[in-house]
């Protein structure tokens, strides 16, 4: 089930700041801790992201450019 979210779109529910170790996404009604693929990028709340990988209990994401 964990890998079913790979390559799926999610919404950031708490700002993702990988350097501070904070961030959360919502996908398929579930909440996941998240970090950005690019550690220098802060992803604001309500951004659309794509899940690239799973690292332990965290989803690694990147912003979907619109």
Residue, then its C-alpha position, 0 to 999 in steps of 0.5 A: x500500500x505504501x508504494x501505491x502513492x508513488x507518482x501520485x499528486x498530493x496537496x501540501x497540508x503543512x509547509x515542507x521545509x526539509x532542513x527544519x524537518x517539517x512538512x506534511x501532505x494529503x493523498x487519497x485521504x491519508x496524511x504523510x510526513x514529507x520532504x522535498x527532493x531539493x532540500x533547499x526548496x521550501x514548499x508552501x501549504x496548498x501547493x500541488x506536489x508529486x510523490x517521487x519516493x518513499x524514505x522510511x515513513x516520509x514521502x519525498x516530493x517535488x512541486x508540480x509546475x502549473 
